[in-house]
Amino acid sequence: MSIYLIIGIVVWLYALSILKRAGLSAFHFIVGSAGLFFILISLSDPYWIWFFTHAVINGVKWVGDVTGMCDVMNRYGLVAINNPTQPVMMSIDYECSGIIETTAYIGMVAFFPMYNSVERVFFGVVVTLWIYGANVIRLTVVVTIVHFMGGGQYYLAHTIIGRLVFYTLVIAMYYNVFTYTQVSHSLYRNFIKWRDRWRKRLSFRKGD
């Protein structure tokens, strides 16, 4: 870990303590979220970037295995999109991993004052999985367009349509988690009820 990162973390924690004692909740949220985002991004290289990238690669590989629209080379992060006119080789790298959007969200939810600690963990896990799914859907859209419409549509599919799909899904989830707090609480309570119900069923079966 870099000495500059350690110093930055110490200064960040000190600033958070001052803002909390002063009761400046809005600034505490902003400084906490931004600081945690930069810390997580700094610590993500190389292991978490590798993990997120290969998770997305394996998701696209599953789509390719099911549909036959593409072939994936896991080791190199390459996706060969099959089409009858102009085959395209797409690279899945850092920008395609979704780690920036994920760490930004984790930074925000970790300091969002409307949730308790357990709810923050719950929404952190749920939305991380949502962002992962949205990323796989985005790349699936790119593969589908190029497969059926040809390699000439790659720029349109990857740069415009794919990103519109991805950010629409991500912003929709951000909006629901951070704006419709009551709806989010309802989702969490339903999850707890579902979990308790399954625990009762399991304990009942063990009792038999």
N, C-alpha and C positions, 0 to 999 in steps of 0.2 A: 504494500500500500504506500502510495506517495506521501511524503512528509507534508506536501501542500494540501493534500486531501484531508489528512489528519488535522492540520491547523484549521482548515475550512469547517470541518465537523465540529471542532471545539467552539469556534466562533458562532456557528449556527446554533448549537445547543445553548450557548450563553444568551444569544439574541432571543431565542424562544422563551427562556426563563424570565427575561426582562419583560417581554410582551405579555406573558401569562400573569406575572405579578401585577402588571399595570392594568390588566383586564381588557386589553385591546384584542378582542377575539378575531376581528376581521384581519388585522395585520398578522396575528399569530397563525391564522389559516394560510395566508398568502406566503409568508416567510417559510413556514413549515412545509407546505406543499412544494414550493419551488426548490427549497434546499434538499428535501428528500429525493426529488426527481433527479437533480444533478448528482447526488451521492449514488443513487442506484445506477444511473447511466455510467458513472465512473467505475463502479464495481462490476458492471456487466461484461466487460471485455476481459478475457475471451470466452469464459465458460457459459454465461447466461445467453450471450449472443449465439453461441454454437447451439445451445439447447433449444432456444426459440426458433432458430432458423431450421434446424433439423426436424422439429415438431411440425412446422409448416410443410417442409418437404415431404414428410411421411404422409401428411394429410392429402397433399396433391397426388402422391404416389397411389394412395388408395383409390382416389377418383380415377386415375389413369388405368389402374388394374381393372376397375369395374366397367369403365366405358370404352377403353381402348383408344381414347383420344390423344393420349400422350404417353411417353416413356420417360421415367425419372432415373437419373444417375445420382443416387444419394450421396456418394462420396464427394462429388464435385458440385452438388447443388444445382444441377442442370436439368431442365425439363425440355425434352424434344417433343414439340407439338406436331402431331401428324395431320397433314392435309394434302390433297391431291395436287396442288399447284406449287406451293412454296413452303416447304417445311421450315419451322422456326425453332431456334434454340433459345430458351428463356433461362436466365440465371436468377436463382433465389438467393439473395444476399442479406446484408444487414438491414437495408431499407425495407425489404419484404418480410422481415421477421415479426414486425408488429411490436418490437420491444420498446420503442419510443412511446407509442400510444399507451402501452401497458404500464410502464413506469410513471408516466404522467398521471394516469388514473390512480395508481396506488398511492402516489404522493398526495393527491387530492382527498381520497377517501380516508387516508390515515389521519388527517387533521380536520375532517368534516365534523363540526360540533354537534350535528343532529343525531349522530349514531354513537352507541356505546362500543366498547372494545370488541365484543363478540360480533356485533353487526358489521363492524368494519372488516373483520376477518372474513365473514360470510360474503359480503359484497365484493371484497377484494378477489376472492376465489371465483365467484360467479361471473364477474365481469372480465376477469382474465381469460376464462374459458370462452366467454362471448366474443372477445376481441380475436382470440385464436380462430374460432369458427368463422368470424367475419372475414378474416384474412384468407382462410382456405376457400371460402365462397368467392372472394374477389379473384383469386387466381384461377378458380374453376371457371368463372365467367370469361376471363381472358383466354383460357384454353379452348372453351367452347366456341367463342367468336372466331378465333384464328383457325380452329379445326374446320368449321363449316364455311367461313367466308374467305379464307386464304391468308397468307402471310402479310399481304399488303395492309391488312386491317390491324396489325399488331399494335402500332402506336396508338390508334384510337381505342383499342380494347384495353391496353395496359395503362396508358397515361390518363385517359379520360373516363371511360365507362367503368373500368375496374375500380379506380379510386373513388368515383362517385358512389358506387355500391358499398365499398368498404366504409367510407366516412359517414354515409347515411346511417348504416347500422351502428357504428360506434357512437355517433352524436346522439342517436335515438336513445341508446342505453345511458350515456352520460346524462342526458336530459331527464330521464326517468329517475335515475339514482339521486341526482343532486337537486332536482326541482320538485318532482312529485314525491316528497319524502314520505307522506302518508301511504301512498301506493307501495313504495319500497318497504316500509314497515310491515304492510299487509303481506307482501311476498315473503318476508322473513318469518312472520308469525305462521304462515301456512307451511313453510318448510319445517319449522319446529314441531307443528302438529303432526305433519307427515312422519317426521323422525320418531316422535314419541309413540305414534300408532304402530310403527314397525317394531319398535323396542318391546311394546306390549305383546305383539304377536309372537315375537321371538321368545320372550320369556314364558308365554303361555305354552308354546310348543316344547320348550325345555321342561316345563312342569309336567307335560304329558309323558 
